[in-house]
Amino acid sequence: MAEVAAELDLPLGTVRVLLGDLLAAGLVETHEPPTLSELPSQELLESILVGLRAL
């Protein structure tokens, strides 16, 4: 919300109310951040890093 408020140059409280109204109307969605068990494994991250370094 803070980033949206800053980008629109509006007070945070105003953006909070606007986003709440948009959410109630079904025009935006919220998503929970991933839990630790949903994060990629260390091996996958290392493989990606190796692949990026090879570019």
Secondary structure, DSSP 4 states (H G I P E B T S, - for coil): -HHHHHHHT--HHHHHHHHHHHHHTTSS---PPPPGGGSPPHHHHHHHHHHHHH-
